[in-house]
Amino acid sequence: MESMLIGSFPKPLSFPVVSEVSASKTTGVPFPRCRVRNMLEKYHTVKLQRGLVAQHVARNNEISSAYQSRSAKHIANAASSQPLESEPGAYHPKNPQESMKDALNAFYRFSRPHTVIGTALSISSVSLLAVEKLSDFSPLFFTGVLEAIVAALLMNVYIVGLNQLSDIDIDKVNKPYLPLASGEYSVTTGVMIVSSFAVLSFWLGWIVGSWPLFWALFISFMLGTAYSINVPLLRWKRFALVAAMCILAVRAVIVQIAFFLHIQTYVFGRPAVFSRPVIFATAFMSFFSVVIALFKDIPDIDGDKIFGIRSFTVRLGQERVFWICISLLEMAYCVAVLVGAASSSLWSRYITVSGHAILAAILWNRAKSMDLKSKAAITSFYMFIWKLFYAEYLLIPLVR
């Protein structure tokens, strides 16, 4: 792995450091001082890049050692024409049950389960906002919700899978446990998965016949592709503001508006009227989507620096971006408390005010004890942000 990454940089220059005077004496030609300085600057820049890559590759060597040792053992046994079982402690082929377990585990990591849970929970929550009476809980309603969730999850796997295909080298530094970065999946396997899931998502959206659902899938597909794919004028993740807007558009606008309209207009056949809870959900999740867009880059600062991704974290630093995220979320919770306090429903007022106040307190207490020098702690906090995301979708249907 180290050789692959470091090989992408030019080898450090090797040259004697001579003074301007000695160079002139030897060759008879003046040796410009600026040329010496430029050569030295180039040498130190390359040396720094190699050092950064080597540091992170060394940190991740343990993860790939199992694959390397297994391959070496296969080669050694093949060369000696001896069966693998003849050597004590040799690798034994896995039975079908273990192979299936490993395949499911790899796909679980490939699908980025925290995004899968967030997608399913958000669509379920927003769909409840279209319910006006008890009789709305019909088989037609549950079928419509299920169709939306399945189609969206298929598209979700396409989006996160394409991002991994485009970031294999970066993920070898930032997320070496992902299947493409670790070598469990080949590029061909990744392409087959994302392509088939995108086709299945559009196929399901088309046969359902709901235009809000189909347009939600299409816009998500376009933004997800533009965000990740490395072609001219695209790969918008390189630009911090544009990347944040992509995530905000999908998580805050499309999920709330399109999937609400899917239930409201297609399933129930009612006019497109946006209620107070729908407006609140869109506004609140706009804050949350910006926080997710900013925070996800905090643990990835090392790889982003090496590969030229100019995220807000790279530009402003981890600590500053961290506290921007905390401030945005606390502001959102304060607004949510005010919205809850203005509710005409007593039970909704108590639940939404107390619920958001508790979440704000938990967030603040955990943020104060955060160790920004620990990548494991930062990653854990990022997963905590997603848990707050889930909790909010449990409160949104209770807003009145």
C-alpha positions as CSV (number, residue, x, y, z in Angstrom):
1,M,0.0,0.0,0.0
2,E,2.8,2.3,0.9
3,S,4.5,1.8,-2.4
4,M,1.3,2.4,-4.3
5,L,0.7,5.7,-2.6
6,I,4.2,7.0,-2.4
7,G,4.8,5.9,-5.9
8,S,2.4,8.5,-7.1
9,F,4.8,11.3,-6.0
10,P,8.1,12.0,-7.8
11,K,11.2,10.8,-6.1
12,P,13.1,13.4,-4.1
13,L,15.7,15.2,-6.0
14,S,19.3,14.3,-5.4
15,F,21.8,17.0,-6.0
16,P,24.8,18.5,-4.3
17,V,24.2,21.8,-2.6
18,V,26.7,24.2,-4.0
19,S,27.2,27.8,-3.4
20,E,26.9,30.5,-6.1
21,V,30.6,31.2,-5.9
22,S,31.8,27.6,-6.1
23,A,29.4,26.9,-9.0
24,S,30.8,29.9,-10.9
25,K,34.4,28.8,-10.3
26,T,33.8,25.3,-11.5
27,T,31.7,26.0,-14.6
28,G,32.6,29.6,-15.3
29,V,28.9,30.3,-15.5
30,P,27.1,32.2,-12.8
31,F,24.7,29.9,-10.8
32,P,21.6,32.0,-10.0
33,R,20.7,32.0,-6.3
34,C,17.0,31.9,-7.1
35,R,17.5,28.6,-8.9
36,V,19.1,27.0,-5.8
37,R,16.3,28.3,-3.7
38,N,13.7,26.9,-6.1
39,M,15.4,23.5,-6.2
40,L,15.6,23.4,-2.4
41,E,11.9,24.3,-2.0
42,K,10.9,21.6,-4.5
43,Y,13.0,19.1,-2.6
44,H,11.5,19.9,0.8
45,T,7.9,19.9,-0.6
46,V,8.3,16.4,-2.1
47,K,9.9,15.2,1.1
48,L,7.0,16.5,3.1
49,Q,4.4,14.8,0.9
50,R,6.3,11.5,1.1
51,G,6.4,11.9,4.9
52,L,2.7,12.5,5.2
53,V,1.8,9.5,3.0
54,A,4.2,7.3,4.8
55,Q,2.9,8.3,8.2
56,H,-0.7,7.4,7.3
57,V,0.1,4.3,5.4
58,A,2.1,3.0,8.4
59,R,-0.9,3.7,10.6
60,N,-3.1,1.5,8.3
61,N,-0.6,-1.3,7.6
62,E,-2.2,-3.6,10.2
63,I,-5.5,-3.5,8.4
64,S,-4.1,-4.8,5.1
65,S,-1.5,-7.2,6.7
66,A,-4.1,-10.0,6.9
67,Y,-4.7,-9.8,3.1
68,Q,-1.0,-9.6,2.4
69,S,0.0,-12.6,4.6
70,R,-2.8,-14.7,3.2
71,S,-1.7,-14.0,-0.4
72,A,2.0,-14.7,0.5
73,K,1.1,-18.0,2.0
74,H,-0.9,-19.1,-1.1
75,I,2.1,-18.2,-3.3
76,A,4.6,-20.0,-1.1
77,N,2.6,-23.2,-1.0
78,A,1.9,-23.1,-4.7
79,A,5.7,-22.7,-5.4
80,S,6.6,-25.6,-3.2
81,S,3.7,-27.8,-4.7
82,Q,2.6,-28.6,-1.1
83,P,-1.0,-28.4,0.0
84,L,-1.9,-25.6,2.3
85,E,-3.0,-28.0,5.0
86,S,0.5,-29.5,5.4
87,E,1.8,-26.4,7.1
88,P,0.8,-25.8,10.8
89,G,-1.5,-22.7,11.1
90,A,-1.9,-22.5,7.4
91,Y,-4.9,-20.7,5.9
92,H,-7.9,-23.0,5.4
93,P,-10.6,-22.3,2.8
94,K,-13.8,-20.9,4.3
95,N,-17.0,-22.8,4.3
96,P,-20.0,-21.3,2.4
97,Q,-21.5,-20.0,5.6
98,E,-18.4,-18.0,6.5
99,S,-18.0,-16.7,3.0
100,M,-21.6,-15.5,3.0
101,K,-21.1,-13.8,6.4
102,D,-18.0,-12.0,5.1
103,A,-19.8,-11.0,1.9
104,L,-22.7,-9.5,3.9
105,N,-20.3,-7.7,6.2
106,A,-18.4,-6.2,3.3
107,F,-21.7,-5.0,1.7
108,Y,-22.8,-3.6,5.1
109,R,-19.7,-1.4,5.2
110,F,-20.0,-0.5,1.5
111,S,-23.6,0.7,1.9
112,R,-22.6,3.1,4.8
113,P,-25.3,1.9,7.2
114,H,-25.6,5.2,9.1
115,T,-26.9,6.8,5.8
116,V,-29.2,3.9,5.2
117,I,-30.8,4.3,8.6
118,G,-31.1,8.1,8.2
119,T,-32.8,7.7,4.8
120,A,-35.3,5.1,5.9
121,L,-36.1,7.0,9.1
122,S,-36.4,10.4,7.4
123,I,-38.8,9.2,4.7
124,S,-41.0,7.4,7.3
125,S,-41.1,10.5,9.5
126,V,-41.9,12.9,6.7
127,S,-44.6,10.5,5.4
128,L,-46.4,10.8,8.7
129,L,-46.7,14.5,8.2
130,A,-49.3,13.9,5.4
131,V,-51.5,11.8,7.8
132,E,-54.6,13.9,8.8
133,K,-56.9,11.2,10.3
134,L,-56.7,7.7,11.7
135,S,-58.2,6.2,8.5
136,D,-55.2,7.4,6.6
137,F,-53.2,4.5,8.1
138,S,-54.4,2.2,5.3
139,P,-52.6,-0.5,3.3
140,L,-52.3,2.1,0.5
141,F,-50.4,4.4,2.8
142,F,-48.0,1.7,4.0
143,T,-47.4,0.5,0.4
144,G,-46.6,4.0,-0.7
145,V,-44.1,4.5,2.2
146,L,-42.5,1.1,1.5
147,E,-42.1,1.9,-2.2
148,A,-40.5,5.3,-1.4
149,I,-38.1,3.8,1.1
150,V,-36.9,0.9,-1.1
151,A,-36.4,3.2,-4.1
152,A,-34.5,5.7,-2.0
153,L,-32.3,3.1,-0.4
154,L,-31.3,1.7,-3.7
155,M,-30.3,5.2,-4.8
156,N,-28.5,5.7,-1.5
157,V,-26.3,2.7,-2.2
158,Y,-25.5,4.1,-5.7
159,I,-24.5,7.5,-4.3
160,V,-22.3,6.2,-1.4
161,G,-20.8,3.5,-3.7
162,L,-19.9,6.0,-6.4
163,N,-18.3,8.2,-3.8
164,Q,-16.1,5.2,-2.7
165,L,-15.2,4.3,-6.3
166,S,-14.0,7.9,-6.8
167,D,-12.1,8.1,-3.5
168,I,-10.2,4.8,-3.4
169,D,-6.8,6.4,-2.8
170,I,-8.2,8.9,-0.3
171,D,-10.0,6.2,1.6
172,K,-6.8,4.2,1.9
173,V,-5.7,7.0,4.2
174,N,-9.1,8.1,5.8
175,K,-11.2,4.9,5.8
176,P,-9.1,1.9,5.1
177,Y,-11.8,-0.4,6.4
178,L,-14.1,0.2,3.4
179,P,-14.2,-2.7,0.9
180,L,-12.8,-0.9,-2.1
181,A,-9.9,0.7,-0.1
182,S,-9.1,-2.6,1.7
183,G,-9.1,-4.7,-1.5
184,E,-12.1,-6.8,-0.6
185,Y,-14.0,-5.4,-3.6
186,S,-12.4,-4.9,-6.9
187,V,-13.2,-1.8,-9.0
188,T,-15.3,-4.0,-11.3
189,T,-17.3,-5.3,-8.4
190,G,-18.0,-1.8,-7.2
191,V,-19.1,-0.6,-10.6
192,M,-21.4,-3.5,-11.0
193,I,-23.0,-2.8,-7.6
194,V,-23.6,0.9,-8.1
195,S,-24.8,0.5,-11.7
196,S,-27.3,-2.2,-10.8
197,F,-28.6,-0.3,-7.8
198,A,-29.1,2.9,-9.8
199,V,-31.0,1.0,-12.5
200,L,-33.2,-0.8,-9.9
201,S,-34.0,2.5,-8.2
202,F,-35.1,4.2,-11.4
203,W,-37.0,1.1,-12.5
204,L,-39.0,1.0,-9.2
205,G,-39.6,4.7,-9.3
206,W,-40.9,4.4,-12.8
207,I,-43.3,1.5,-12.3
208,V,-44.7,3.1,-9.1
209,G,-45.9,6.0,-11.3
210,S,-45.3,8.8,-8.7
211,W,-43.8,11.9,-10.2
212,P,-42.6,13.3,-6.9
213,L,-40.9,10.0,-6.1
214,F,-39.3,9.8,-9.6
215,W,-38.0,13.4,-9.5
216,A,-36.6,12.9,-6.0
217,L,-34.6,9.9,-7.3
218,F,-33.5,11.7,-10.5
219,I,-32.3,14.9,-8.7
220,S,-30.5,12.8,-6.0
221,F,-28.8,10.8,-8.8
222,M,-27.7,13.9,-10.6
223,L,-26.4,15.7,-7.5
224,G,-24.8,12.5,-6.1
225,T,-23.0,11.9,-9.4
226,A,-21.8,15.5,-9.7
227,Y,-20.6,15.4,-6.1
228,S,-18.3,12.4,-6.6
229,I,-17.4,11.6,-10.2
230,N,-14.0,12.7,-11.3
231,V,-14.6,14.3,-14.7
232,P,-14.1,17.9,-15.9
233,L,-16.5,20.4,-14.3
234,L,-17.8,17.9,-11.8
235,R,-16.4,16.3,-8.6
236,W,-18.1,19.1,-6.7
237,K,-16.8,17.7,-3.4
238,R,-13.6,19.6,-4.1
239,F,-15.4,22.8,-3.5
240,A,-16.5,23.2,0.1
241,L,-19.5,25.4,-0.4
242,V,-20.8,23.5,-3.4
243,A,-20.4,20.2,-1.6
244,A,-22.4,21.5,1.4
245,M,-25.1,22.7,-1.0
246,C,-25.4,19.2,-2.6
247,I,-25.9,17.5,0.8
248,L,-28.3,20.3,1.9
249,A,-30.4,19.9,-1.3
250,V,-30.8,16.2,-0.8
251,R,-31.1,15.8,2.9
252,A,-33.0,19.0,3.7
253,V,-35.1,19.8,0.6
254,I,-35.7,16.7,-1.5
255,V,-36.4,14.4,1.4
256,Q,-38.8,16.7,3.1
257,I,-40.6,18.1,0.1
258,A,-40.6,15.4,-2.5
259,F,-41.4,12.5,-0.2
260,F,-44.1,14.5,1.5
261,L,-45.6,15.2,-1.9
262,H,-45.4,11.5,-2.8
263,I,-47.7,10.6,0.0
264,Q,-49.8,13.8,-0.1
265,T,-50.5,13.9,-3.8
266,Y,-49.9,10.4,-5.2
267,V,-51.0,8.2,-2.3
268,F,-53.8,10.3,-0.8
269,G,-54.6,12.3,-3.9
270,R,-54.8,15.6,-2.0
271,P,-53.6,19.0,-3.2
272,A,-50.0,20.0,-2.5
273,V,-50.3,22.1,0.7
274,F,-47.3,22.5,2.9
275,S,-48.2,22.3,6.6
276,R,-46.4,24.0,9.5
277,P,-44.6,20.7,10.4
278,V,-43.3,20.3,6.9
279,I,-41.9,23.9,6.8
280,F,-40.4,23.3,10.2
281,A,-38.8,20.0,9.1
282,T,-37.3,21.6,6.0
283,A,-35.9,24.5,7.9
284,F,-34.5,22.5,10.8
285,M,-32.9,19.8,8.5
286,S,-31.3,22.6,6.5
287,F,-29.2,23.4,9.6
288,F,-28.6,19.7,10.3
289,S,-27.6,19.0,6.7
290,V,-25.0,21.8,6.7
291,V,-23.6,20.4,10.0
292,I,-23.3,16.9,8.5
293,A,-21.7,18.3,5.4
294,L,-19.1,20.2,7.5
295,F,-18.5,17.6,10.2
296,K,-18.0,14.6,7.9
297,D,-14.7,16.2,6.7
298,I,-13.2,16.8,10.2
299,P,-11.9,13.2,10.6
300,D,-10.8,13.1,7.0
301,I,-8.5,16.1,7.1
302,D,-5.3,14.1,6.5
303,G,-6.3,12.4,3.3
304,D,-8.0,15.5,2.0
305,K,-4.9,17.6,2.5
306,I,-2.7,15.0,0.7
307,F,-5.1,14.7,-2.3
308,G,-6.0,18.4,-2.6
309,I,-9.6,18.4,-1.4
310,R,-10.1,21.9,-0.1
311,S,-12.8,21.2,2.5
312,F,-13.7,23.8,5.1
313,T,-11.8,21.7,7.6
314,V,-8.6,21.9,5.5
315,R,-9.1,25.7,5.1
316,L,-10.2,26.6,8.7
317,G,-8.9,23.8,10.9
318,Q,-10.6,21.1,12.8
319,E,-11.3,23.0,16.0
320,R,-12.9,26.0,14.3
321,V,-15.2,23.8,12.1
322,F,-16.1,21.7,15.0
323,W,-17.4,24.6,17.1
324,I,-19.2,26.1,14.0
325,C,-21.1,22.8,13.8
326,I,-21.9,22.8,17.5
327,S,-23.1,26.4,17.3
328,L,-25.3,25.7,14.2
329,L,-27.0,22.8,16.0
330,E,-27.5,24.7,19.2
331,M,-29.1,27.5,17.2
332,A,-31.4,25.0,15.5
333,Y,-32.4,23.5,18.8
334,C,-33.2,27.0,20.2
335,V,-35.4,27.7,17.2
336,A,-37.1,24.3,17.6
337,V,-37.9,25.1,21.3
338,L,-39.5,28.4,20.3
339,V,-41.5,26.7,17.6
340,G,-42.7,24.1,20.1
341,A,-43.6,26.7,22.6
342,A,-45.8,28.4,20.1
343,S,-47.8,25.3,19.4
344,S,-51.5,25.3,20.0
345,S,-51.4,21.7,21.1
346,L,-50.5,21.2,24.8
347,W,-49.0,17.8,24.4
348,S,-47.0,18.8,21.3
349,R,-45.7,21.8,23.2
350,Y,-44.4,19.8,26.1
351,I,-42.9,17.0,24.0
352,T,-41.1,19.2,21.4
353,V,-39.9,21.8,23.9
354,S,-38.5,19.3,26.4
355,G,-37.2,17.0,23.7
356,H,-35.2,19.6,21.9
357,A,-34.0,21.1,25.2
358,I,-32.7,17.7,26.3
359,L,-30.9,17.0,23.0
360,A,-29.3,20.5,23.1
361,A,-28.0,19.8,26.6
362,I,-26.6,16.4,25.7
363,L,-24.9,17.9,22.6
364,W,-23.3,20.7,24.7
365,N,-22.1,18.4,27.4
366,R,-20.5,16.0,25.0
367,A,-18.9,18.7,22.9
368,K,-17.1,20.2,26.0
369,S,-15.3,16.9,26.6
370,M,-14.3,16.4,22.9
371,D,-10.7,15.5,22.2
372,L,-10.0,16.9,18.7
373,K,-6.5,15.3,18.7
374,S,-8.0,11.8,18.6
375,K,-9.3,10.7,15.2
376,A,-11.3,7.9,16.9
377,A,-13.0,10.4,19.2
378,I,-13.9,12.7,16.2
379,T,-15.3,9.7,14.3
380,S,-17.3,8.7,17.3
381,F,-18.7,12.2,17.6
382,Y,-19.7,12.2,14.0
383,M,-21.7,9.0,14.6
384,F,-23.2,10.8,17.6
385,I,-24.3,13.6,15.2
386,W,-26.1,11.1,13.1
387,K,-27.9,9.7,16.3
388,L,-29.1,13.3,16.9
389,F,-30.3,13.3,13.3
390,Y,-32.3,10.1,14.0
391,A,-33.8,11.5,17.2
392,E,-35.0,14.6,15.4
393,Y,-37.0,12.6,12.9
394,L,-38.7,11.0,15.9
395,L,-39.7,14.4,17.1
396,I,-40.8,16.0,13.8
397,P,-44.1,14.1,13.5
398,L,-45.1,15.5,16.9
399,V,-44.7,19.1,15.8
400,R,-48.1,20.8,15.5
